[in-house]
Amino acid sequence: MANNIKYKNMKQKIVAGNWKMNTNLQEGKDLSVDIIRSVKNDDVKVIIIPPFTHLSNIINETNNSFVSIGAQNCAAYEKGAYTGEVSAEMLKSIGIEYVLIGHSERRAYFNETNEILKQKLDIALKNQLLPIFCCGEMLEERNSNNHFSVVKQQLKESLFHLKNYDLIKLIIAYEPVWAIGTGLTASPKQAEEMHAFIRKVIQEQYGNDIANNISILYGGSCKPTNAKELFSNPNVDGGLIGGAALNANDFVGIINSF
Ligand code: PGA
């Protein structure tokens, strides 16, 4: 079965910038132009993930560049009376390639459960969006030594219903909640240990081919000063960047850390 799969998203070096709820339209356009102008490393897949309101404009700004565009979220429903929601089909229709699913801020502030994230993944994939699925433990969970089981549960409950040919389209981002926006970074050893664990969990469920070809990104206070050490680990395939993605120099510095 695994041999028949086309590895659309074959393991690659990836740096994705999640702008969260930052920048007005002009600032966002300027930032995307600065990033395109400064990136020299075409060995790395660069994804920028601006707010919804900027997406169409930024797609125009980045047209014909090597930068791909993602959205920060999509609805768990196809269409209809869901005021304020944005559907996967809408995103696809304006040329979006990627969508973040399960960011810890969505889990914490908008009550997104593993079950809701499972629905979002299905809808995203049905609409040919490539999901960047975020997982990661809270500080109490790490302190009580439950971090591996929490992450395994997140993967199991949201992903494991997927068939091989869909699972391989995903990018996984390990983002320990205690490291997001706090200035605390997982040590390279902590990151590698969890990334190797995630790959093993995927290998047990989906086999070697899939496990070896899926990209696993680290996120949580990743900066130009620590990216090199993090990315030099064999199971860390890149980063999902928040704060440092809002400054073109810092973001490009992280891309150049490979
Ligand atoms: P941070 O955020 O880099 O600001 O810690 C990462 C993220 O939330 O994706």
py3Dmol code that shows the C-alpha trace and the ligand (Angstrom):
import py3Dmol

protein = """\
ATOM      1  CA  MET A   1       0.000   0.000   0.000  1.00  0.00           C
ATOM      2  CA  ALA A   2       2.669   2.475   1.079  1.00  0.00           C
ATOM      3  CA  ASN A   3       4.522   1.955  -2.204  1.00  0.00           C
ATOM      4  CA  ASN A   4       1.602   3.363  -4.173  1.00  0.00           C
ATOM      5  CA  ILE A   5       1.636   6.662  -2.366  1.00  0.00           C
ATOM      6  CA  LYS A   6       2.749   9.809  -4.091  1.00  0.00           C
ATOM      7  CA  TYR A   7       4.696  11.763  -1.499  1.00  0.00           C
ATOM      8  CA  LYS A   8       3.283  15.140  -2.386  1.00  0.00           C
ATOM      9  CA  ASN A   9       4.712  16.653   0.747  1.00  0.00           C
ATOM     10  CA  MET A  10       7.946  14.612   0.942  1.00  0.00           C
ATOM     11  CA  LYS A  11      10.044  15.374   3.989  1.00  0.00           C
ATOM     12  CA  GLN A  12      11.524  18.766   3.373  1.00  0.00           C
ATOM     13  CA  LYS A  13      13.049  21.659   5.242  1.00  0.00           C
ATOM     14  CA  ILE A  14      10.258  24.066   6.099  1.00  0.00           C
ATOM     15  CA  VAL A  15      10.040  27.402   7.885  1.00  0.00           C
ATOM     16  CA  ALA A  16       6.487  28.690   8.400  1.00  0.00           C
ATOM     17  CA  GLY A  17       5.632  32.082   9.891  1.00  0.00           C
ATOM     18  CA  ASN A  18       2.388  32.354  11.835  1.00  0.00           C
ATOM     19  CA  TRP A  19       1.573  36.060  12.120  1.00  0.00           C
ATOM     20  CA  LYS A  20      -1.371  35.430  14.491  1.00  0.00           C
ATOM     21  CA  MET A  21      -3.567  38.547  14.977  1.00  0.00           C
ATOM     22  CA  ASN A  22      -0.817  41.024  14.056  1.00  0.00           C
ATOM     23  CA  THR A  23      -0.213  43.579  11.283  1.00  0.00           C
ATOM     24  CA  ASN A  24      -2.670  45.753   9.425  1.00  0.00           C
ATOM     25  CA  LEU A  25      -2.964  45.165   5.690  1.00  0.00           C
ATOM     26  CA  GLN A  26      -0.194  47.552   4.651  1.00  0.00           C
ATOM     27  CA  GLU A  27       2.194  46.227   7.294  1.00  0.00           C
ATOM     28  CA  GLY A  28       1.423  42.690   6.176  1.00  0.00           C
ATOM     29  CA  LYS A  29       2.041  43.490   2.509  1.00  0.00           C
ATOM     30  CA  ASP A  30       5.324  45.220   3.379  1.00  0.00           C
ATOM     31  CA  LEU A  31       6.439  42.316   5.532  1.00  0.00           C
ATOM     32  CA  SER A  32       5.718  39.765   2.804  1.00  0.00           C
ATOM     33  CA  VAL A  33       7.626  41.850   0.230  1.00  0.00           C
ATOM     34  CA  ASP A  34      10.598  42.229   2.608  1.00  0.00           C
ATOM     35  CA  ILE A  35      10.667  38.481   3.181  1.00  0.00           C
ATOM     36  CA  ILE A  36      10.591  37.658  -0.529  1.00  0.00           C
ATOM     37  CA  ARG A  37      13.367  40.177  -1.232  1.00  0.00           C
ATOM     38  CA  SER A  38      15.678  38.863   1.467  1.00  0.00           C
ATOM     39  CA  VAL A  39      15.374  35.090   1.281  1.00  0.00           C
ATOM     40  CA  LYS A  40      18.260  33.484  -0.568  1.00  0.00           C
ATOM     41  CA  ASN A  41      17.901  29.899   0.610  1.00  0.00           C
ATOM     42  CA  ASP A  42      15.712  28.177  -1.974  1.00  0.00           C
ATOM     43  CA  ASP A  43      16.534  24.859  -0.367  1.00  0.00           C
ATOM     44  CA  VAL A  44      13.922  25.641   2.298  1.00  0.00           C
ATOM     45  CA  LYS A  45      10.159  25.724   1.802  1.00  0.00           C
ATOM     46  CA  VAL A  46       8.896  29.038   3.181  1.00  0.00           C
ATOM     47  CA  ILE A  47       5.255  29.410   4.198  1.00  0.00           C
ATOM     48  CA  ILE A  48       3.731  32.615   5.512  1.00  0.00           C
ATOM     49  CA  ILE A  49       0.485  32.505   7.438  1.00  0.00           C
ATOM     50  CA  PRO A  50      -1.103  35.981   7.665  1.00  0.00           C
ATOM     51  CA  PRO A  51      -4.538  36.918   9.048  1.00  0.00           C
ATOM     52  CA  PHE A  52      -7.552  36.064   6.841  1.00  0.00           C
ATOM     53  CA  THR A  53      -8.148  39.673   5.814  1.00  0.00           C
ATOM     54  CA  HIS A  54      -4.704  39.889   4.166  1.00  0.00           C
ATOM     55  CA  LEU A  55      -4.685  36.611   2.287  1.00  0.00           C
ATOM     56  CA  SER A  56      -5.869  37.699  -1.161  1.00  0.00           C
ATOM     57  CA  ASN A  57      -3.596  40.741  -1.194  1.00  0.00           C
ATOM     58  CA  ILE A  58      -0.590  38.787  -0.013  1.00  0.00           C
ATOM     59  CA  ILE A  59      -1.200  36.079  -2.590  1.00  0.00           C
ATOM     60  CA  ASN A  60      -0.909  38.854  -5.201  1.00  0.00           C
ATOM     61  CA  GLU A  61       2.261  40.254  -3.585  1.00  0.00           C
ATOM     62  CA  THR A  62       3.897  36.837  -3.480  1.00  0.00           C
ATOM     63  CA  ASN A  63       2.721  35.604  -6.869  1.00  0.00           C
ATOM     64  CA  ASN A  64       5.511  33.874  -8.796  1.00  0.00           C
ATOM     65  CA  SER A  65       7.724  33.796  -5.722  1.00  0.00           C
ATOM     66  CA  PHE A  66       8.844  30.652  -3.902  1.00  0.00           C
ATOM     67  CA  VAL A  67       6.786  31.611  -0.827  1.00  0.00           C
ATOM     68  CA  SER A  68       3.615  29.633  -0.132  1.00  0.00           C
ATOM     69  CA  ILE A  69       0.652  31.017   1.759  1.00  0.00           C
ATOM     70  CA  GLY A  70      -1.321  29.415   4.556  1.00  0.00           C
ATOM     71  CA  ALA A  71      -4.356  30.363   6.628  1.00  0.00           C
ATOM     72  CA  GLN A  72      -4.425  30.260  10.428  1.00  0.00           C
ATOM     73  CA  ASN A  73      -7.649  28.295  10.739  1.00  0.00           C
ATOM     74  CA  CYS A  74     -10.672  26.990   8.872  1.00  0.00           C
ATOM     75  CA  ALA A  75     -14.193  26.074   9.897  1.00  0.00           C
ATOM     76  CA  ALA A  76     -15.099  22.554  10.956  1.00  0.00           C
ATOM     77  CA  TYR A  77     -18.155  22.749   8.703  1.00  0.00           C
ATOM     78  CA  GLU A  78     -18.597  22.740   4.950  1.00  0.00           C
ATOM     79  CA  LYS A  79     -20.777  25.863   4.560  1.00  0.00           C
ATOM     80  CA  GLY A  80     -23.957  27.524   5.805  1.00  0.00           C
ATOM     81  CA  ALA A  81     -25.190  29.440   8.827  1.00  0.00           C
ATOM     82  CA  TYR A  82     -21.937  29.752  10.787  1.00  0.00           C
ATOM     83  CA  THR A  83     -21.575  33.515  11.125  1.00  0.00           C
ATOM     84  CA  GLY A  84     -17.974  34.647  11.281  1.00  0.00           C
ATOM     85  CA  GLU A  85     -16.437  31.378  10.104  1.00  0.00           C
ATOM     86  CA  VAL A  86     -14.241  30.886   7.025  1.00  0.00           C
ATOM     87  CA  SER A  87     -14.532  27.588   5.168  1.00  0.00           C
ATOM     88  CA  ALA A  88     -11.811  25.445   3.651  1.00  0.00           C
ATOM     89  CA  GLU A  89     -13.482  25.820   0.267  1.00  0.00           C
ATOM     90  CA  MET A  90     -13.316  29.635   0.531  1.00  0.00           C
ATOM     91  CA  LEU A  91      -9.603  29.426   1.292  1.00  0.00           C
ATOM     92  CA  LYS A  92      -8.952  27.051  -1.578  1.00  0.00           C
ATOM     93  CA  SER A  93     -10.905  29.301  -3.934  1.00  0.00           C
ATOM     94  CA  ILE A  94      -8.479  32.207  -3.375  1.00  0.00           C
ATOM     95  CA  GLY A  95      -5.399  30.055  -3.894  1.00  0.00           C
ATOM     96  CA  ILE A  96      -4.404  29.133  -0.337  1.00  0.00           C
ATOM     97  CA  GLU A  97      -2.201  26.035  -0.094  1.00  0.00           C
ATOM     98  CA  TYR A  98      -1.803  25.409   3.649  1.00  0.00           C
ATOM     99  CA  VAL A  99      -3.933  25.694   6.771  1.00  0.00           C
ATOM    100  CA  LEU A 100      -2.915  25.604  10.437  1.00  0.00           C
ATOM    101  CA  ILE A 101      -5.030  23.177  12.411  1.00  0.00           C
ATOM    102  CA  GLY A 102      -4.932  22.798  16.178  1.00  0.00           C
ATOM    103  CA  HIS A 103      -2.702  25.669  17.210  1.00  0.00           C
ATOM    104  CA  SER A 104      -2.599  25.703  21.012  1.00  0.00           C
ATOM    105  CA  GLU A 105      -4.211  29.167  21.080  1.00  0.00           C
ATOM    106  CA  ARG A 106      -7.187  27.741  19.168  1.00  0.00           C
ATOM    107  CA  ARG A 107      -7.306  24.790  21.565  1.00  0.00           C
ATOM    108  CA  ALA A 108      -7.058  26.996  24.676  1.00  0.00           C
ATOM    109  CA  TYR A 109      -9.095  30.120  23.818  1.00  0.00           C
ATOM    110  CA  PHE A 110     -11.606  28.703  21.337  1.00  0.00           C
ATOM    111  CA  ASN A 111     -12.180  25.296  22.932  1.00  0.00           C
ATOM    112  CA  GLU A 112     -11.011  23.304  19.937  1.00  0.00           C
ATOM    113  CA  THR A 113     -10.962  19.668  21.005  1.00  0.00           C
ATOM    114  CA  ASN A 114      -9.187  16.759  19.339  1.00  0.00           C
ATOM    115  CA  GLU A 115     -12.584  15.772  17.898  1.00  0.00           C
ATOM    116  CA  ILE A 116     -13.204  19.223  16.347  1.00  0.00           C
ATOM    117  CA  LEU A 117      -9.669  19.218  14.938  1.00  0.00           C
ATOM    118  CA  LYS A 118     -10.340  15.840  13.379  1.00  0.00           C
ATOM    119  CA  GLN A 119     -13.321  17.361  11.532  1.00  0.00           C
ATOM    120  CA  LYS A 120     -11.239  20.353  10.444  1.00  0.00           C
ATOM    121  CA  LEU A 121      -8.545  18.063   9.072  1.00  0.00           C
ATOM    122  CA  ASP A 122     -11.107  16.131   7.053  1.00  0.00           C
ATOM    123  CA  ILE A 123     -12.626  19.290   5.589  1.00  0.00           C
ATOM    124  CA  ALA A 124      -9.227  20.806   4.812  1.00  0.00           C
ATOM    125  CA  LEU A 125      -8.054  17.652   3.030  1.00  0.00           C
ATOM    126  CA  LYS A 126     -11.339  17.310   1.163  1.00  0.00           C
ATOM    127  CA  ASN A 127     -10.720  20.793  -0.219  1.00  0.00           C
ATOM    128  CA  GLN A 128      -7.099  20.040  -1.166  1.00  0.00           C
ATOM    129  CA  LEU A 129      -5.568  22.216   1.530  1.00  0.00           C
ATOM    130  CA  LEU A 130      -2.398  20.887   3.165  1.00  0.00           C
ATOM    131  CA  PRO A 131      -2.800  20.946   6.954  1.00  0.00           C
ATOM    132  CA  ILE A 132      -0.071  21.977   9.368  1.00  0.00           C
ATOM    133  CA  PHE A 133      -1.253  20.090  12.432  1.00  0.00           C
ATOM    134  CA  CYS A 134      -0.044  21.457  15.781  1.00  0.00           C
ATOM    135  CA  CYS A 135       0.376  19.373  18.901  1.00  0.00           C
ATOM    136  CA  GLY A 136       2.142  19.922  22.203  1.00  0.00           C
ATOM    137  CA  GLU A 137       1.830  19.675  25.943  1.00  0.00           C
ATOM    138  CA  MET A 138       1.196  22.270  28.665  1.00  0.00           C
ATOM    139  CA  LEU A 139       3.739  22.986  31.392  1.00  0.00           C
ATOM    140  CA  GLU A 140       1.890  20.974  34.062  1.00  0.00           C
ATOM    141  CA  GLU A 141       1.763  18.023  31.698  1.00  0.00           C
ATOM    142  CA  ARG A 142       5.513  18.152  31.141  1.00  0.00           C
ATOM    143  CA  ASN A 143       6.207  18.640  34.837  1.00  0.00           C
ATOM    144  CA  SER A 144       4.126  15.598  35.672  1.00  0.00           C
ATOM    145  CA  ASN A 145       5.950  13.632  32.956  1.00  0.00           C
ATOM    146  CA  ASN A 146       2.818  13.214  30.852  1.00  0.00           C
ATOM    147  CA  HIS A 147       4.104  15.075  27.793  1.00  0.00           C
ATOM    148  CA  PHE A 148       4.560  11.973  25.622  1.00  0.00           C
ATOM    149  CA  SER A 149       1.142  10.561  26.401  1.00  0.00           C
ATOM    150  CA  VAL A 150      -0.577  13.941  25.825  1.00  0.00           C
ATOM    151  CA  VAL A 151       1.007  14.349  22.397  1.00  0.00           C
ATOM    152  CA  LYS A 152       0.258  10.741  21.466  1.00  0.00           C
ATOM    153  CA  GLN A 153      -3.386  11.252  22.443  1.00  0.00           C
ATOM    154  CA  GLN A 154      -3.611  14.406  20.299  1.00  0.00           C
ATOM    155  CA  LEU A 155      -2.213  12.541  17.289  1.00  0.00           C
ATOM    156  CA  LYS A 156      -4.341   9.474  17.878  1.00  0.00           C
ATOM    157  CA  GLU A 157      -7.649  11.287  18.338  1.00  0.00           C
ATOM    158  CA  SER A 158      -7.274  13.796  15.503  1.00  0.00           C
ATOM    159  CA  LEU A 159      -5.178  12.005  12.869  1.00  0.00           C
ATOM    160  CA  PHE A 160      -5.322   8.261  13.124  1.00  0.00           C
ATOM    161  CA  HIS A 161      -8.567   7.891  11.199  1.00  0.00           C
ATOM    162  CA  LEU A 162      -6.753   9.239   8.117  1.00  0.00           C
ATOM    163  CA  LYS A 163      -5.671   6.922   5.333  1.00  0.00           C
ATOM    164  CA  ASN A 164      -1.974   6.798   4.365  1.00  0.00           C
ATOM    165  CA  TYR A 165      -2.466   8.950   1.275  1.00  0.00           C
ATOM    166  CA  ASP A 166      -3.989  11.748   3.383  1.00  0.00           C
ATOM    167  CA  LEU A 167      -1.706  11.484   6.392  1.00  0.00           C
ATOM    168  CA  ILE A 168       1.368  12.042   4.230  1.00  0.00           C
ATOM    169  CA  LYS A 169      -0.026  15.404   3.082  1.00  0.00           C
ATOM    170  CA  LEU A 170       0.254  16.741   6.627  1.00  0.00           C
ATOM    171  CA  ILE A 171       3.042  18.730   8.193  1.00  0.00           C
ATOM    172  CA  ILE A 172       3.218  18.214  11.948  1.00  0.00           C
ATOM    173  CA  ALA A 173       4.313  21.026  14.250  1.00  0.00           C
ATOM    174  CA  TYR A 174       5.374  20.162  17.779  1.00  0.00           C
ATOM    175  CA  GLU A 175       4.789  23.261  19.886  1.00  0.00           C
ATOM    176  CA  PRO A 176       5.161  22.854  23.644  1.00  0.00           C
ATOM    177  CA  VAL A 177       2.612  25.330  25.028  1.00  0.00           C
ATOM    178  CA  TRP A 178       5.057  26.530  27.715  1.00  0.00           C
ATOM    179  CA  ALA A 179       7.459  27.675  24.992  1.00  0.00           C
ATOM    180  CA  ILE A 180       4.995  29.638  22.840  1.00  0.00           C
ATOM    181  CA  GLY A 181       5.508  33.382  23.095  1.00  0.00           C
ATOM    182  CA  THR A 182       7.227  32.978  26.467  1.00  0.00           C
ATOM    183  CA  GLY A 183      10.871  33.278  25.437  1.00  0.00           C
ATOM    184  CA  LEU A 184      11.404  29.778  26.874  1.00  0.00           C
ATOM    185  CA  THR A 185      12.531  27.379  24.180  1.00  0.00           C
ATOM    186  CA  ALA A 186      12.602  23.605  24.351  1.00  0.00           C
ATOM    187  CA  SER A 187      16.229  22.536  24.484  1.00  0.00           C
ATOM    188  CA  PRO A 188      17.484  20.876  21.293  1.00  0.00           C
ATOM    189  CA  LYS A 189      17.495  17.619  23.272  1.00  0.00           C
ATOM    190  CA  GLN A 190      13.869  18.046  24.414  1.00  0.00           C
ATOM    191  CA  ALA A 191      12.781  18.927  20.873  1.00  0.00           C
ATOM    192  CA  GLU A 192      14.639  16.007  19.268  1.00  0.00           C
ATOM    193  CA  GLU A 193      13.331  13.582  21.862  1.00  0.00           C
ATOM    194  CA  MET A 194       9.704  14.569  21.207  1.00  0.00           C
ATOM    195  CA  HIS A 195      10.126  14.721  17.414  1.00  0.00           C
ATOM    196  CA  ALA A 196      11.645  11.218  17.427  1.00  0.00           C
ATOM    197  CA  PHE A 197       8.723  10.076  19.576  1.00  0.00           C
ATOM    198  CA  ILE A 198       6.163  11.590  17.174  1.00  0.00           C
ATOM    199  CA  ARG A 199       7.878   9.891  14.241  1.00  0.00           C
ATOM    200  CA  LYS A 200       7.797   6.586  16.117  1.00  0.00           C
ATOM    201  CA  VAL A 201       4.084   6.949  16.899  1.00  0.00           C
ATOM    202  CA  ILE A 202       3.430   7.594  13.212  1.00  0.00           C
ATOM    203  CA  GLN A 203       5.662   4.713  12.195  1.00  0.00           C
ATOM    204  CA  GLU A 204       3.745   2.315  14.452  1.00  0.00           C
ATOM    205  CA  GLN A 205       0.452   3.368  12.899  1.00  0.00           C
ATOM    206  CA  TYR A 206       1.444   4.040   9.279  1.00  0.00           C
ATOM    207  CA  GLY A 207       4.780   2.304   8.683  1.00  0.00           C
ATOM    208  CA  ASN A 208       8.309   3.429   7.872  1.00  0.00           C
ATOM    209  CA  ASP A 209       7.737   5.076   4.505  1.00  0.00           C
ATOM    210  CA  ILE A 210       5.181   7.518   5.843  1.00  0.00           C
ATOM    211  CA  ALA A 211       7.052   8.161   9.099  1.00  0.00           C
ATOM    212  CA  ASN A 212      10.296   8.889   7.285  1.00  0.00           C
ATOM    213  CA  ASN A 213       8.657  11.210   4.773  1.00  0.00           C
ATOM    214  CA  ILE A 214       6.555  13.422   7.009  1.00  0.00           C
ATOM    215  CA  SER A 215       7.997  16.797   8.039  1.00  0.00           C
ATOM    216  CA  ILE A 216       7.923  17.623  11.753  1.00  0.00           C
ATOM    217  CA  LEU A 217       8.487  21.270  12.694  1.00  0.00           C
ATOM    218  CA  TYR A 218       9.396  22.735  16.070  1.00  0.00           C
ATOM    219  CA  GLY A 219       7.557  25.807  17.345  1.00  0.00           C
ATOM    220  CA  GLY A 220       7.937  27.873  20.518  1.00  0.00           C
ATOM    221  CA  SER A 221      10.204  30.914  20.868  1.00  0.00           C
ATOM    222  CA  CYS A 222      12.324  29.842  17.908  1.00  0.00           C
ATOM    223  CA  LYS A 223      14.690  32.694  16.977  1.00  0.00           C
ATOM    224  CA  PRO A 224      17.707  33.255  14.716  1.00  0.00           C
ATOM    225  CA  THR A 225      19.904  32.633  17.780  1.00  0.00           C
ATOM    226  CA  ASN A 226      18.557  29.165  18.590  1.00  0.00           C
ATOM    227  CA  ALA A 227      17.250  27.921  15.224  1.00  0.00           C
ATOM    228  CA  LYS A 228      20.525  26.431  14.029  1.00  0.00           C
ATOM    229  CA  GLU A 229      20.927  24.230  17.080  1.00  0.00           C
ATOM    230  CA  LEU A 230      17.275  23.129  16.936  1.00  0.00           C
ATOM    231  CA  PHE A 231      17.297  22.425  13.188  1.00  0.00           C
ATOM    232  CA  SER A 232      20.516  20.408  13.365  1.00  0.00           C
ATOM    233  CA  ASN A 233      18.652  17.543  15.043  1.00  0.00           C
ATOM    234  CA  PRO A 234      17.847  14.636  12.712  1.00  0.00           C
ATOM    235  CA  ASN A 235      14.110  14.673  13.464  1.00  0.00           C
ATOM    236  CA  VAL A 236      13.592  18.450  13.419  1.00  0.00           C
ATOM    237  CA  ASP A 237      12.680  19.411   9.857  1.00  0.00           C
ATOM    238  CA  GLY A 238      12.164  23.111  10.434  1.00  0.00           C
ATOM    239  CA  GLY A 239      10.151  25.567  12.472  1.00  0.00           C
ATOM    240  CA  LEU A 240       6.751  27.133  12.981  1.00  0.00           C
ATOM    241  CA  ILE A 241       7.599  30.674  14.000  1.00  0.00           C
ATOM    242  CA  GLY A 242       5.368  33.195  15.798  1.00  0.00           C
ATOM    243  CA  GLY A 243       6.904  36.379  17.210  1.00  0.00           C
ATOM    244  CA  ALA A 244      10.083  36.210  15.136  1.00  0.00           C
ATOM    245  CA  ALA A 245       8.037  35.859  11.930  1.00  0.00           C
ATOM    246  CA  LEU A 246       6.869  39.478  12.315  1.00  0.00           C
ATOM    247  CA  ASN A 247      10.321  40.822  11.601  1.00  0.00           C
ATOM    248  CA  ALA A 248      11.708  40.065   8.131  1.00  0.00           C
ATOM    249  CA  ASN A 249      15.343  40.001   9.317  1.00  0.00           C
ATOM    250  CA  ASP A 250      14.610  37.580  12.129  1.00  0.00           C
ATOM    251  CA  PHE A 251      12.431  35.368   9.961  1.00  0.00           C
ATOM    252  CA  VAL A 252      15.006  35.258   7.174  1.00  0.00           C
ATOM    253  CA  GLY A 253      17.725  34.663   9.784  1.00  0.00           C
ATOM    254  CA  ILE A 254      15.812  31.556  10.887  1.00  0.00           C
ATOM    255  CA  ILE A 255      15.413  30.376   7.285  1.00  0.00           C
ATOM    256  CA  ASN A 256      19.143  30.830   6.759  1.00  0.00           C
ATOM    257  CA  SER A 257      19.917  28.769   9.862  1.00  0.00           C
ATOM    258  CA  PHE A 258      19.647  25.616   7.776  1.00  0.00           C
TER     259      PHE A 258
END
"""
ligand_1 = """\
9
PGA
P 6.376 31.962 19.124
O 5.048 31.284 18.587
O 7.450 31.711 18.092
O 6.049 33.420 19.282
O 6.705 31.296 20.416
C 5.064 30.066 17.890
C 3.671 29.700 17.477
O 2.723 29.999 18.212
O 3.456 29.109 16.403
"""
view = py3Dmol.view(width=600, height=400)
view.addModel(protein, "pdb")
view.setStyle({"model": 0}, {"cartoon": {"style": "trace"}})
view.addModel(ligand_1, "xyz")
view.setStyle({"model": 1}, {"stick": {}})
view.zoomTo()
view.show()
